[in-house]
Amino acid sequence: MAGHSHGHTPAAWTGVIIAFIGFCVASAFCVMANPVGFWVGMVIIGLGAVVGGIMRMMGLGQAPKAGAKPQTQG
C-alpha cells in the first residue's frame, strides 16, 4: 500500500480521534460494569463517523481520484 494517501486528511484524523475517545470511554465503563456509560461511549464512536463524514462533505477529506466514477445515491 505504499504510495497511497488513504486517511491522511483532517476529516479522517478527526473522525478517528473522536472514535478513539469513544472507545476509551466505552471500555472504561465496561470494566466498571456501568451499561449507561458504555452506551455513551458507543454514541461517541458513532459521532466520530458522523463528524468525519460531514467534514468530508465540506471538502476536508481526500479528493476523488482522476478518472474515478462518481458515487451515485439511490
Residue pairs with C-beta under 8 A, 6 or more apart in sequence:
5 62
6 62
7 13
7 16
7 62
8 62
9 56
9 60
9 61
9 62
10 55
10 60
11 52
11 53
11 55
11 56
11 58
11 60
11 61
11 62
12 52
12 61
12 62
14 48
14 51
14 52
14 55
15 48
15 49
15 51
15 52
15 53
15 55
16 48
16 52
17 48
18 44
18 45
18 47
18 48
18 51
18 52
19 44
19 45
19 48
19 49
20 48
21 44
21 48
22 41
22 42
22 43
22 44
22 45
22 46
22 47
22 48
23 41
23 45
24 41
25 37
25 40
25 41
25 44
26 37
26 38
26 39
26 40
26 41
26 42
26 44
26 45
27 41
28 37
28 41
29 35
29 36
29 37
29 38
29 40
29 41
30 38
52 61
55 61
56 62
64 70
